[in-house]
Amino acid sequence: MTKMRFITLFVMNFISFWVIAFSIGGDAVSGHSVDGAYFLSMNGFDTEVSRLVYSYSMAHTLLLWLNALCFPVISLFKINLS
């Protein structure tokens, strides 16, 4: 994978995260679960969602954080991705 492709995927993931989080009412990391009910949170407002949506949001948020950690490492250390 070339560095430009990695950057493109990072940017696409970042944009898709925000579009999806805005569409479904927030993200799971900011949200919480209570007695089997799952809530996403954005700007102090909670949205109840299914467990599947909550799990997806949690996974996508963690993937975004992982990408955010990898991006500077690849840039700073000039790691060859090809």
C-alpha positions in Angstrom: 0.0 0.0 0.0 1.4 3.3 -1.0 1.6 6.2 1.5 -0.8 8.3 -0.6 -3.4 5.4 -0.5 -3.0 5.2 3.3 -3.6 8.9 3.6 -6.6 8.7 1.3 -8.1 5.8 3.4 -7.4 7.7 6.6 -9.2 10.8 5.3 -12.1 8.7 4.0 -12.5 6.9 7.3 -12.4 10.2 9.2 -15.1 11.8 7.0 -17.3 8.7 7.1 -17.0 8.5 10.9 -18.3 12.1 11.3 -21.1 11.6 8.7 -22.2 8.4 10.3 -21.9 9.7 13.9 -24.0 12.8 12.9 -26.6 10.6 11.2 -27.1 8.1 14.0 -26.9 10.5 16.9 -23.4 10.4 18.2 -20.8 7.7 19.0 -20.6 4.9 21.5 -17.4 6.1 23.2 -19.2 9.2 24.3 -22.4 7.2 25.0 -23.2 4.6 27.6 -25.4 1.5 28.2 -27.9 1.1 31.1 -29.8 -2.1 31.8 -29.6 -3.4 28.3 -30.4 -0.1 26.6 -27.6 1.5 24.5 -27.1 5.2 24.0 -24.9 7.1 21.6 -24.0 10.7 22.7 -23.2 13.9 20.8 -23.0 17.4 22.3 -24.7 16.3 25.5 -27.7 14.6 23.8 -28.3 10.9 24.0 -29.9 8.7 21.3 -31.0 5.2 22.1 -29.9 2.6 19.6 -29.7 -1.1 19.2 -26.8 -3.2 20.5 -25.7 -3.7 16.9 -25.5 0.0 16.1 -23.8 0.6 19.5 -21.2 -2.1 18.8 -20.6 -0.8 15.2 -20.1 2.8 16.6 -17.6 1.5 19.2 -15.6 -0.4 16.6 -15.6 2.5 14.1 -14.5 4.9 16.8 -11.7 2.7 18.0 -10.6 2.1 14.4 -10.5 5.9 13.9 -8.3 6.3 17.0 -6.0 3.5 15.7 -5.7 5.2 12.3 -5.0 8.5 14.1 -2.1 6.9 16.0 -0.7 5.2 12.9 -0.8 8.3 10.7 1.9 10.3 12.5 4.1 7.3 13.0 4.1 6.6 9.3 4.7 10.2 8.5 7.4 10.9 11.1 9.4 7.8 10.6 8.9 7.7 6.8 7.8 4.1 6.9 7.7 2.6 3.4 4.3 1.0 2.8 5.0 -0.5 -0.6 
